[in-house]
Amino acid sequence: MQTVLAMSGSEPREPRTTNVRFGRIAAGLAALGAGAAWSLPAQAHVKWFAPYIVDAAPQPIGATLTNLWFWTGIGLVLAFFLATLAVERKAVGQAVLSGLDRVSAPLWSRSDDFMRASIGAFFVAIFAVGGIYLTPDLKTDSELISWAQLLIAACVFSRRTMPVAAAGIITLWIVALREYDFFHLLDYLALGVGVAAYLVLASVDDPKWRERRFLALRWGIAIALMWSSLEKFAYPNWFYPLVEEKPFLTFGMPRDVFIPMAGVSEFTLGFGLLWTPLVRRLSAVALLVIFFTAVYPFGRIDLVGHALIMAALFLVAADPTRGVKVPALVKLPRTLPRMGSFASVPAGLAVALIVLVSGYWGLHGAFYGAEYGIERPAEMTTHSHSKEHPHGPQATVPQQGLAPHH
């Protein structure tokens, strides 16, 4: 017999015993999950490393819905989620969760210190890089922006100044609208709001609000991951230069098989962060493996750019809270199955896809005009920054009634 310290929320429960056999099974499942994660493709934010034009017409959504590999990926994910839910309800699943609790207890006990240090380190890093807003993709010539980010880093270490840091993050996103399109900046909105919400909620004294800080952070990174994954369906050609330059990324799969499968894995792992304890913790571990694997081929820029997401993923993997919670602002339709049930997996995934896909294609059409399926001649470019073109030349076919893309 061995003793396992189980946790619930931020408070430890009484130690309990688990059978050694269950402990061995849990270790085996954890190793199996880690091995499966290694088979997932390395992911990097394509806008940091490859040509792109934001206002180019996206591929019609019908091309994805008729793609065999998209549905193959969805089927595999549903099978994995349902199997994980089945295991989670049994003693072996609880043993796995208890094992994760024990391994991650030292991190969870210092979770706020870890997150604040990570946020501070991130803003120090982008201050040192210089010439960017919040992320490697958003270039700027303003030195004031860099110093503002150093100020944000200094403000995260006191509860009195954490709301100032949160306001600074949102303000920088708004200031970036001077040079970048609103649609482009949506890539970073959910993450920025999630981190800012964490800082505000972590600074308050009311325990009812304070206990929601990690929930807000988790939802922020989940939505950010799901939203960014849609690029692989809307603009698969953006990824072609990366695949041609680094063919090992596809693990031998054909390019047009790898890209939709990579999109499905990123979307569904982000979705998994919102689900039951075992699903969300295994999803977080898989994502961490993917992000760390991407550092080797893409370098320090990828590590810095994903640092906040990776820090939050460590806490999702360590979070011992049982049950499924949603933010108070999220009202799920009563017609949907109860979250955590078997039926809720395909229903929830369908709702997430419909909402985010409709938002992505709908907002793009609203801002730039719906020209799906029309080939628009365009000069592809890398991300070399210039005053004339903050993020590269524009699509060469002007759209009536639209301002230039800046």
Secondary structure per residue as TSV (DSSP state, phi and psi in degrees):
chain	resnum	aa	ss	phi	psi
A	1	M	-	360.0	149.6
A	2	Q	E	-138.5	154.1
A	3	T	E	-94.0	136.1
A	4	V	E	-124.1	129.5
A	5	L	-	-89.8	111.4
A	6	A	-	-94.1	148.5
A	7	M	E	-122.4	150.9
A	8	S	E	-136.5	115.6
A	9	G	T	62.9	-133.4
A	10	S	T	-99.3	2.7
A	11	E	E	-111.7	134.2
A	12	P	E	-75.1	143.8
A	13	R	-	-91.0	174.2
A	14	E	-	-64.1	142.0
A	15	P	-	-60.0	148.5
A	16	R	E	-136.4	165.6
A	17	T	E	-103.8	148.6
A	18	T	E	-130.9	151.1
A	19	N	-	-67.3	139.8
A	20	V	H	-57.2	-37.1
A	21	R	H	-60.3	-43.3
A	22	F	H	-63.3	-38.4
A	23	G	H	-61.9	-40.2
A	24	R	H	-67.6	-40.4
A	25	I	H	-61.9	-42.5
A	26	A	H	-60.4	-44.1
A	27	A	H	-62.3	-39.1
A	28	G	H	-64.8	-42.5
A	29	L	H	-63.9	-40.3
A	30	A	H	-62.4	-42.4
A	31	A	H	-64.8	-40.1
A	32	L	H	-63.1	-42.4
A	33	G	H	-63.2	-40.6
A	34	A	H	-65.3	-41.0
A	35	G	H	-64.3	-39.1
A	36	A	H	-64.6	-36.2
A	37	A	H	-62.8	-33.6
A	38	W	H	-65.1	-23.4
A	39	S	T	-79.1	-9.9
A	40	L	S	-77.2	148.7
A	41	P	-	-68.8	144.5
A	42	A	-	-64.0	140.5
A	43	Q	-	-121.5	140.2
A	44	A	-	-142.0	154.7
A	45	H	-	-72.3	114.2
A	46	V	G	-60.4	-31.1
A	47	K	G	-68.1	-14.2
A	48	W	G	-84.2	-19.7
A	49	F	T	-132.6	-9.4
A	50	A	S	-134.3	162.4
A	51	P	-	-62.5	148.6
A	52	Y	-	-164.1	153.1
A	53	I	-	-137.0	114.0
A	54	V	T	-63.8	-36.9
A	55	D	T	-89.0	7.2
A	56	A	S	-67.5	149.9
A	57	A	-	-66.6	130.8
A	58	P	-	-73.8	161.1
A	59	Q	-	-63.0	139.8
A	60	P	-	-56.9	141.5
A	61	I	H	-62.3	-25.8
A	62	G	H	-61.1	-29.3
A	63	A	H	-65.1	-34.6
A	64	T	H	-74.6	-43.0
A	65	L	H	-67.0	-17.3
A	66	T	T	-105.3	10.6
A	67	N	-	-88.9	120.4
A	68	L	H	-60.3	-37.5
A	69	W	H	-73.2	-28.9
A	70	F	H	-61.6	-48.9
A	71	W	H	-72.0	-29.8
A	72	T	H	-62.3	-44.9
A	73	G	H	-62.3	-43.9
A	74	I	H	-60.6	-43.2
A	75	G	H	-62.6	-42.5
A	76	L	H	-64.2	-40.7
A	77	V	H	-65.8	-45.0
A	78	L	H	-60.2	-41.1
A	79	A	H	-62.8	-42.4
A	80	F	H	-65.8	-44.6
A	81	F	H	-63.2	-44.3
A	82	L	H	-65.8	-40.1
A	83	A	H	-64.0	-40.0
A	84	T	H	-65.0	-41.0
A	85	L	H	-61.7	-40.7
A	86	A	H	-63.8	-42.8
A	87	V	H	-66.8	-38.9
A	88	E	H	-61.3	-29.3
A	89	R	T	-81.4	-8.9
A	90	K	S	-101.9	172.3
A	91	A	H	-59.9	-35.5
A	92	V	H	-65.0	-37.5
A	93	G	H	-64.6	-42.5
A	94	Q	H	-66.3	-32.4
A	95	A	H	-66.5	-39.8
A	96	V	H	-61.9	-46.2
A	97	L	H	-61.9	-41.0
A	98	S	H	-64.6	-37.8
A	99	G	H	-64.3	-41.6
A	100	L	H	-64.1	-38.8
A	101	D	H	-58.0	-45.4
A	102	R	H	-66.8	-43.7
A	103	V	H	-66.2	-38.0
A	104	S	H	-96.2	-0.9
A	105	A	H	-55.7	-42.7
A	106	P	H	-59.9	-38.8
A	107	L	H	-69.6	-45.0
A	108	W	H	-64.2	-32.4
A	109	S	H	-67.5	-20.1
A	110	R	T	-119.9	33.3
A	111	S	H	-61.1	-42.1
A	112	D	H	-68.3	-40.8
A	113	D	H	-60.6	-43.4
A	114	F	H	-62.2	-45.7
A	115	M	H	-68.6	-42.0
A	116	R	H	-66.1	-40.2
A	117	A	H	-63.5	-38.2
A	118	S	H	-66.7	-43.4
A	119	I	H	-62.8	-45.1
A	120	G	H	-60.9	-44.6
A	121	A	H	-63.8	-38.7
A	122	F	H	-60.8	-47.0
A	123	F	H	-72.2	-30.0
A	124	V	H	-65.1	-40.6
A	125	A	H	-63.8	-45.4
A	126	I	H	-75.5	-23.1
A	127	F	H	-64.6	-43.0
A	128	A	H	-67.3	-38.9
A	129	V	H	-62.8	-46.8
A	130	G	-	74.6	153.1
A	131	G	S	74.7	22.4
A	132	I	B	-138.9	152.5
A	133	Y	S	-97.4	112.3
A	134	L	S	62.0	-25.2
A	135	T	S	-156.1	152.0
A	136	P	T	-59.0	-21.9
A	137	D	T	-74.8	-26.8
A	138	L	S	-101.4	96.8
A	139	K	B	-84.0	151.1
A	140	T	-	-152.7	151.2
A	141	D	-	-95.0	-1.9
A	142	S	-	-80.9	120.6
A	143	E	H	-70.4	-28.2
A	144	L	H	-60.3	-37.4
A	145	I	H	-61.7	-43.6
A	146	S	H	-62.3	-43.6
A	147	W	H	-68.1	-32.6
A	148	A	H	-62.7	-35.7
A	149	Q	H	-72.2	-31.1
A	150	L	H	-67.8	-37.2
A	151	L	H	-63.5	-40.1
A	152	I	H	-59.1	-43.9
A	153	A	H	-59.0	-40.5
A	154	A	H	-69.2	-25.5
A	155	C	H	-84.9	-10.2
A	156	V	T	-82.3	-7.4
A	157	F	T	-96.4	2.0
A	158	S	S	-129.8	135.4
A	159	R	T	-62.9	-27.0
A	160	R	T	-70.4	-31.8
A	161	T	T	-102.9	-3.3
A	162	M	H	-60.0	-38.4
A	163	P	H	-62.3	-30.0
A	164	V	H	-65.0	-43.3
A	165	A	H	-61.8	-42.0
A	166	A	H	-61.6	-44.8
A	167	A	H	-63.1	-36.0
A	168	G	H	-63.7	-40.0
A	169	I	H	-62.8	-47.7
A	170	I	H	-65.6	-39.5
A	171	T	H	-63.0	-41.7
A	172	L	H	-62.8	-38.9
A	173	W	H	-61.7	-42.4
A	174	I	H	-67.4	-42.3
A	175	V	H	-62.0	-34.5
A	176	A	G	-62.8	-19.5
A	177	L	G	-63.4	-17.9
A	178	R	G	-65.0	-29.4
A	179	E	T	-115.8	-17.7
A	180	Y	S	-129.4	149.6
A	181	D	-	-66.5	150.0
A	182	F	H	-57.6	-42.5
A	183	F	H	-63.0	-40.7
A	184	H	H	-61.3	-43.0
A	185	L	H	-73.1	-13.0
A	186	L	G	-62.0	-22.8
A	187	D	G	-57.3	-28.4
A	188	Y	G	-115.4	2.9
A	189	L	H	-70.0	-50.4
A	190	A	H	-61.7	-42.1
A	191	L	H	-65.3	-45.0
A	192	G	H	-61.6	-43.0
A	193	V	H	-66.8	-40.4
A	194	G	H	-62.4	-44.3
A	195	V	H	-68.1	-42.2
A	196	A	H	-63.3	-41.7
A	197	A	H	-63.1	-40.5
A	198	Y	H	-58.3	-47.2
A	199	L	H	-62.4	-40.7
A	200	V	H	-68.1	-48.8
A	201	L	H	-67.2	-32.8
A	202	A	H	-71.5	-17.3
A	203	S	H	-92.2	-12.4
A	204	V	-	-85.8	158.9
A	205	D	S	-91.5	-23.1
A	206	D	-	-66.4	115.3
A	207	P	H	-63.4	-28.7
A	208	K	H	-66.6	-36.4
A	209	W	H	-81.9	-40.7
A	210	R	H	-61.5	-35.2
A	211	E	T	-69.8	-11.0
A	212	R	T	-91.1	1.7
A	213	R	H	-64.2	-40.8
A	214	F	H	-76.9	-28.4
A	215	L	H	-63.8	-45.3
A	216	A	H	-62.4	-41.2
A	217	L	H	-64.0	-43.2
A	218	R	H	-64.5	-43.0
A	219	W	H	-65.2	-37.4
A	220	G	H	-60.9	-47.0
A	221	I	H	-73.3	-31.8
A	222	A	H	-63.9	-47.6
A	223	I	H	-65.8	-39.0
A	224	A	H	-60.9	-43.4
A	225	L	H	-67.1	-43.4
A	226	M	H	-64.9	-41.5
A	227	W	H	-64.6	-47.4
A	228	S	H	-66.8	-27.1
A	229	S	H	-65.3	-24.1
A	230	L	T	-66.5	-19.4
A	231	E	H	-58.3	-33.3
A	232	K	H	-69.4	-21.6
A	233	F	H	-94.1	-37.2
A	234	A	H	-77.4	-38.1
A	235	Y	-	-134.8	63.5
A	236	P	G	-59.7	-27.9
A	237	N	G	-68.0	-20.4
A	238	W	G	-62.2	-26.8
A	239	F	G	-89.8	-10.7
A	240	Y	H	-60.0	-44.2
A	241	P	H	-59.8	-38.4
A	242	L	H	-64.6	-43.1
A	243	V	H	-67.3	-37.3
A	244	E	H	-70.7	-37.0
A	245	E	H	-74.9	-36.1
A	246	K	-	-128.5	72.9
A	247	P	G	-63.0	-20.8
A	248	F	G	-66.3	-15.9
A	249	L	G	-62.7	-27.6
A	250	T	G	-85.4	-3.3
A	251	F	T	53.5	36.7
A	252	G	T	84.4	-3.6
A	253	M	-	-77.0	147.7
A	254	P	-	-58.5	148.3
A	255	R	H	-53.7	-44.9
A	256	D	H	-81.5	-1.9
A	257	V	H	-94.1	-42.8
A	258	F	H	-62.7	-45.7
A	259	I	H	-64.2	-50.6
A	260	P	H	-64.8	-34.1
A	261	M	H	-67.5	-37.8
A	262	A	H	-64.5	-40.0
A	263	G	H	-62.3	-42.7
A	264	V	H	-63.4	-43.1
A	265	S	H	-63.9	-41.9
A	266	E	H	-67.3	-44.1
A	267	F	H	-63.7	-47.5
A	268	T	H	-74.6	-30.7
A	269	L	H	-69.5	-35.5
A	270	G	H	-63.0	-42.7
A	271	F	H	-60.5	-39.5
A	272	G	H	-62.3	-25.5
A	273	L	T	-64.9	-15.8
A	274	L	T	-98.9	2.6
A	275	W	S	-101.6	-150.4
A	276	T	-	-70.9	163.6
A	277	P	H	-52.6	-48.1
A	278	L	H	-69.0	-40.7
A	279	V	H	-62.0	-47.3
A	280	R	H	-70.5	-33.9
A	281	R	H	-72.7	-40.4
A	282	L	H	-67.4	-36.4
A	283	S	H	-62.3	-41.7
A	284	A	H	-63.7	-42.7
A	285	V	H	-62.7	-44.3
A	286	A	H	-61.5	-43.2
A	287	L	H	-64.5	-39.5
A	288	L	H	-61.4	-42.6
A	289	V	H	-61.2	-43.4
A	290	I	H	-61.1	-47.7
A	291	F	H	-66.5	-41.5
A	292	F	H	-66.5	-36.2
A	293	T	H	-64.0	-33.5
A	294	A	H	-72.1	-18.6
A	295	V	H	-64.5	-37.5
A	296	Y	H	-61.3	-52.6
A	297	P	H	-75.3	-24.4
A	298	F	H	-109.9	-12.6
A	299	G	-	84.9	-167.0
A	300	R	H	-65.3	-31.4
A	301	I	H	-59.1	-40.9
A	302	D	H	-65.6	-40.4
A	303	L	H	-65.0	-45.0
A	304	V	H	-65.4	-45.5
A	305	G	H	-61.2	-35.4
A	306	H	T	-97.4	7.0
A	307	A	H	-58.5	-43.9
A	308	L	H	-65.6	-41.6
A	309	I	H	-63.6	-43.1
A	310	M	H	-65.5	-40.6
A	311	A	H	-61.1	-44.4
A	312	A	H	-64.8	-36.6
A	313	L	H	-64.1	-36.2
A	314	F	H	-58.3	-40.7
A	315	L	H	-73.9	-33.4
A	316	V	H	-63.4	-42.9
A	317	A	H	-65.8	-29.4
A	318	A	H	-89.8	-17.1
A	319	D	-	-63.7	116.3
A	320	P	-	-86.9	2.6
A	321	T	-	-60.8	132.7
A	322	R	-	-95.0	157.7
A	323	G	S	91.5	175.5
A	324	V	-	-120.4	124.5
A	325	K	-	-122.8	148.2
A	326	V	-	-124.6	152.0
A	327	P	-	-60.0	151.9
A	328	A	T	-60.0	-29.0
A	329	L	T	-76.2	-15.6
A	330	V	-	-91.9	112.2
A	331	K	-	-106.8	106.3
A	332	L	-	-80.0	140.8
A	333	P	-	-58.8	139.4
A	334	R	T	-66.8	-19.8
A	335	T	T	-72.8	-16.8
A	336	L	S	-76.1	148.5
A	337	P	-	-62.8	157.1
A	338	R	-	-60.0	134.5
A	339	M	T	-60.4	133.7
A	340	G	T	102.0	-14.2
A	341	S	S	-82.1	164.6
A	342	F	T	-61.8	-43.2
A	343	A	T	-66.1	-23.3
A	344	S	H	-72.1	-19.8
A	345	V	H	-66.8	-59.3
A	346	P	H	-64.7	-35.7
A	347	A	H	-65.4	-46.2
A	348	G	H	-64.8	-41.7
A	349	L	H	-64.7	-39.4
A	350	A	H	-63.5	-44.0
A	351	V	H	-62.7	-44.5
A	352	A	H	-60.8	-44.0
A	353	L	H	-64.0	-44.8
A	354	I	H	-63.3	-46.2
A	355	V	H	-65.2	-48.9
A	356	L	H	-75.5	-38.9
A	357	V	H	-65.1	-43.4
A	358	S	H	-61.6	-41.5
A	359	G	H	-64.9	-43.1
A	360	Y	H	-66.1	-56.4
A	361	W	H	-68.9	-37.5
A	362	G	H	-65.9	-46.1
A	363	L	H	-67.1	-37.9
A	364	H	H	-62.2	-43.2
A	365	G	H	-64.9	-37.0
A	366	A	H	-66.9	-38.0
A	367	F	H	-82.6	-37.1
A	368	Y	H	-119.2	-4.2
A	369	G	-	92.9	140.2
A	370	A	-	-85.8	101.7
A	371	E	-	-125.8	43.3
A	372	Y	T	-63.2	137.8
A	373	G	T	81.2	-2.7
A	374	I	-	-97.0	126.3
A	375	E	-	-74.5	123.6
A	376	R	-	-114.5	116.4
A	377	P	-	-60.3	134.2
A	378	A	B	-150.5	147.1
A	379	E	-	-89.2	114.4
A	380	M	-	-77.4	144.8
A	381	T	-	-143.8	160.5
A	382	T	-	-88.2	-167.9
A	383	H	-	-96.5	20.4
A	384	S	-	-59.3	127.4
A	385	H	-	-85.6	141.7
A	386	S	-	-148.1	157.5
A	387	K	S	-65.9	-34.3
A	388	E	S	-71.6	-36.7
A	389	H	-	-132.1	91.1
A	390	P	T	-53.8	-32.3
A	391	H	T	-141.3	44.7
A	392	G	S	99.8	161.8
A	393	P	-	-64.1	160.7
A	394	Q	-	-90.5	165.9
A	395	A	B	-56.9	140.3
A	396	T	S	-82.4	-7.7
A	397	V	S	-97.4	110.0
A	398	P	-	-68.1	150.0
A	399	Q	-	-110.0	127.7
A	400	Q	T	-59.9	130.4
A	401	G	T	83.0	3.0
A	402	L	-	-108.8	140.7
A	403	A	-	-72.9	156.9
A	404	P	-	-56.1	150.6
A	405	H	-	-81.7	99.9
A	406	H	-	-133.4	360.0
